[in-house]
């Protein structure tokens, strides 16, 4: 069968769409395909008609884009994509815009042959690549964007196994690991918010001097160690804490110094060290895991984390109880 017939079948266009001036009841002794080729050679073809003959898929795409989301495959394609990535801690979210709508339609008809199962396979391949998911160390910290993934050339390469496809465990197979990871991130985020709020309402310089004096005087050896310093220092005169190491401890740029200082300030101001604060938050989160499991728990934890991240420490009266209440409400 001629390419014309195949095109007409796919696009639902009639001969009158190509030759509007042709009498509808005109008959021909030739076959339909011969007639079409003969007319094309004998008649002057308008630019718009020529474009339709050369690129029929583009006409189909244009008509599909004009449809509402319910009448076209766009909404279903986005739903499928986001279903695959709902298990990810940092998903590549699918969305519809003017640009992505055209690209989606083009891929749907060309690369994926109007098959949504092939589209799902494509999303899974993307999720299976460390490079595409932004987990590969690169100069520019590359992570694929949804718009870039809709380029035909990119899609062909990914479907052919390029860009490290298959070197990463699918997120849908790692729900428990991802739940543990987001719990850890949530605990750290809440602790950071409380610590920052506390530091914003005190003189950091004075608190640092107080902390240094406390350590140098070894007060933790006689006051019951309320700041949990003994486990770090013990008796710093022993072999572990040489004088050089001890002097280095009070380097402002040293991560250990900042961590211990912040823990000391937190305990003094709100009644809990960093370790105790994290333990309180973990206990609160454990209650969520009793009520909720699997993907539902993961999504609630992710929602809680987003809520905490948006909190402004300068305008919200921070305390451990209020923050934990916010986490509870979000979840």
C-alpha positions in Angstrom: 0.0 0.0 0.0 1.2 3.5 -0.8 2.7 5.8 1.8 -0.2 8.1 1.1 -2.8 5.5 2.2 -0.8 4.7 5.3 -0.6 8.4 6.1 -4.3 8.9 5.5 -5.2 6.0 7.7 -3.1 7.4 10.6 -4.1 11.0 10.3 -7.8 10.6 9.2 -7.3 13.1 6.4 -9.3 12.8 3.2 -8.3 13.6 -0.4 -10.1 16.9 -0.1 -7.6 18.0 2.6 -4.9 17.8 0.0 -6.8 19.0 -3.1 -9.6 21.3 -1.9 -10.6 22.3 -5.4 -11.0 18.8 -6.7 -14.6 17.7 -7.5 -15.7 15.3 -4.8 -17.2 12.7 -7.2 -14.4 12.6 -9.6 -13.4 9.0 -10.5 -10.2 7.5 -11.7 -9.4 4.4 -13.7 -6.0 4.2 -11.9 -5.5 2.8 -8.4 -5.6 5.2 -5.6 -1.9 5.3 -5.1 -1.2 5.8 -8.8 -3.7 8.6 -8.9 -2.2 10.3 -6.0 1.3 10.2 -7.5 0.1 11.4 -10.8 -1.8 14.3 -9.3 1.3 15.3 -7.3 3.4 15.4 -10.4 0.9 17.3 -12.6 -0.4 19.9 -10.1 1.5 22.7 -8.6 1.8 21.9 -4.9 1.3 24.6 -2.4 3.9 25.1 0.4 1.5 24.0 3.1 0.5 20.8 1.1 4.1 19.9 0.5 4.9 20.2 4.1 2.1 17.8 5.0 3.3 15.2 2.5 6.9 15.4 3.6 6.3 15.5 7.4 2.9 13.8 8.2 3.9 13.0 11.8 4.2 16.7 12.6 0.6 17.3 11.4 -0.6 14.5 13.7 1.4 16.0 16.6 0.0 19.4 16.1 -3.6 18.1 16.1 -2.9 16.0 19.3 -1.3 19.0 21.2 -4.5 21.0 20.5 -6.6 18.3 22.3 -7.4 18.6 26.0 -5.1 16.5 28.3 -7.9 13.9 28.7 -8.1 13.4 24.9 -4.3 13.0 24.4 -1.7 10.7 25.9 0.1 13.5 27.6 -1.5 13.3 31.0 -1.1 9.5 31.1 2.6 9.8 30.1 3.2 12.2 32.9 1.3 10.0 35.4 3.4 6.9 34.3 6.6 8.9 34.6 5.9 10.2 38.0 4.8 6.8 39.2 8.2 5.4 38.4 10.0 8.3 40.1 7.8 8.5 43.2 10.2 6.1 45.0 13.1 8.5 44.5 14.5 10.9 47.1 15.4 13.4 44.4 13.1 12.5 41.5 13.2 13.9 38.0 9.6 15.1 38.0 7.6 15.0 34.8 5.4 18.0 33.8 3.5 19.5 30.9 4.5 22.8 29.3 4.4 24.2 25.8 7.8 22.8 25.1 7.5 19.4 26.8 4.0 18.8 25.3 5.4 19.0 21.7 8.4 16.8 22.6 6.2 14.3 24.4 3.9 13.9 21.4 6.8 13.6 19.0 8.5 10.8 21.1 5.1 9.1 21.6 4.6 8.7 17.8 8.2 8.2 16.7 10.4 6.6 19.3 7.8 4.8 21.3 5.4 3.9 18.5 2.3 5.1 20.5 3.0 2.4 23.1 2.9 3.6 26.8 4.6 0.4 28.0 7.7 1.5 26.0 7.4 4.9 27.6 7.4 3.3 31.0 10.5 1.3 30.1 12.2 4.5 29.1 11.5 6.1 32.6 12.8 2.9 34.3 16.0 3.1 32.2 16.6 6.7 33.3 16.0 5.7 36.9 18.6 2.9 36.5 21.5 5.3 35.6 23.7 7.0 38.3 24.8 9.6 35.7 21.2 10.6 34.7 20.1 10.7 38.4 22.9 13.0 39.3 24.8 10.5 41.5 27.9 10.3 39.3 30.7 12.6 40.2 31.2 15.1 37.3 32.7 18.5 36.9 29.3 20.2 36.7 27.4 17.9 39.0 25.3 16.9 36.1 21.7 15.6 36.6 19.3 15.1 33.8 16.3 17.3 33.5 12.9 16.2 32.2 13.0 18.6 29.2 16.5 17.3 28.2 15.3 13.7 28.4 12.6 14.4 25.9 15.1 15.2 23.1 14.9 12.5 20.4 18.7 12.0 20.2 18.9 11.6 24.0 16.0 9.1 24.1 17.5 7.0 21.4 20.9 6.8 23.3 19.2 5.9 26.6 17.0 3.2 25.0 20.3 1.8 23.5 21.8 1.6 27.0 24.1 4.6 26.9 24.7 7.1 29.8 25.4 4.2 32.3 21.9 2.7 32.1 21.7 -0.3 34.4 24.5 0.7 36.9 22.1 1.9 39.6 19.5 0.0 41.6 16.0 1.1 40.8 14.4 3.2 43.6 11.3 1.0 43.6 13.5 -1.8 44.7 15.1 0.3 47.5 12.1 1.7 49.4 13.5 0.7 52.9 16.9 2.2 52.1 15.3 5.4 50.9 13.1 5.6 54.0 16.1 5.3 56.2 17.9 8.0 54.2 15.1 10.5 54.3 14.7 9.9 58.0 18.3 10.7 58.5 18.0 13.8 56.4 14.9 14.9 58.3 16.6 14.4 61.7 19.6 16.4 60.5 17.4 19.2 59.1 15.4 19.6 62.3 18.5 19.6 64.4 20.1 22.2 62.1 17.0 24.5 62.3 16.9 24.4 66.1 20.7 25.0 66.3 20.6 27.9 63.9 17.7 29.5 65.7 19.5 29.2 69.0 22.7 30.7 67.7 20.8 33.6 66.1 19.5 34.6 69.6 22.8 34.5 71.5 26.3 36.0 71.2 28.2 33.3 69.4 31.6 34.7 70.4 30.7 34.7 74.1 29.3 31.2 73.9 32.5 29.9 72.2 34.7 31.4 74.9 32.5 29.8 77.5 32.7 26.5 75.8 36.5 26.6 75.6 36.8 27.5 79.3 34.5 24.6 80.2 36.7 22.1 78.3 40.0 23.5 79.4 38.9 23.4 83.1 37.7 19.8 82.6 34.4 20.7 84.3 32.8 17.7 82.5 34.7 15.4 84.9 33.0 16.8 87.9 29.5 18.0 86.9 28.0 14.8 85.7 28.9 15.6 82.0 25.6 17.1 81.0 27.0 18.1 77.6 28.3 14.7 76.7 31.9 15.9 76.4 33.6 13.1 78.3 33.1 10.6 75.5 35.1 12.9 73.2 37.8 14.2 75.6 38.0 11.8 78.6 41.1 13.1 80.2 42.7 15.0 77.4 46.1 14.6 79.0 46.2 11.0 77.9 48.0 9.7 74.8 45.0 10.3 72.5 44.9 14.0 73.2 48.4 15.2 72.6 49.0 18.9 73.1 49.1 19.5 69.4 45.7 17.6 68.9 44.2 19.5 71.8 45.3 22.9 70.3 43.9 21.9 67.0 40.5 21.1 68.5 39.8 24.8 69.0 40.5 25.7 65.4 37.3 27.5 64.3 37.4 25.8 60.9 37.6 22.3 62.4 34.4 20.4 61.9 34.7 18.7 65.3 35.0 22.0 67.1 31.9 23.4 65.4 29.9 20.2 66.2 30.9 20.1 69.9 30.3 23.8 70.3 26.9 23.7 68.8 25.9 20.7 70.9 27.1 22.6 74.0 25.0 25.7 73.1 22.0 23.6 72.2 22.0 21.8 75.6 22.5 25.1 77.5 19.7 26.9 75.6 17.0 24.3 75.0 17.9 21.5 77.3 19.1 18.9 74.8 22.4 18.2 73.1 22.6 17.5 69.4 22.7 13.7 70.1 19.7 14.0 72.5 17.8 16.1 70.0 18.3 13.6 67.2 17.2 10.8 69.4 14.0 12.7 70.3 13.2 13.2 66.6 14.0 9.5 65.8 11.5 8.4 68.4 8.9 10.7 66.9 9.5 9.3 63.4 9.4 5.7 64.7 5.7 6.4 65.6 5.0 7.2 62.0 6.5 3.9 60.8 4.2 2.0 63.1 1.1 3.6 61.5 2.4 3.8 57.9 4.5 1.6 55.7 6.1 1.5 52.3 5.7 4.2 49.7 3.1 6.0 51.8 5.6 6.4 54.6 8.3 7.5 52.2 6.1 10.2 50.7 5.0 11.4 54.2 8.6 11.7 55.3 9.6 13.5 52.1 6.6 15.9 52.7 7.8 16.5 56.3 11.3 17.3 55.2 10.1 19.8 52.6 7.9 21.5 55.3 10.9 21.8 57.7 13.2 23.1 55.0 10.8 25.9 54.2 10.6 27.1 57.9 12.2 30.5 58.5 14.3 30.3 61.7 14.1 34.1 62.0 10.3 34.3 62.3 9.3 31.0 63.8 9.7 30.5 67.6 11.8 27.4 67.5 11.9 24.7 70.1 12.1 20.9 70.0 8.4 20.4 70.9 7.2 22.9 68.3 9.4 21.5 65.5 8.3 17.9 66.4 4.7 19.0 66.2 5.3 20.5 62.8 6.9 17.2 61.7 3.9 15.3 63.1 1.4 17.6 61.3 3.2 17.2 58.0 3.2 13.5 58.3 
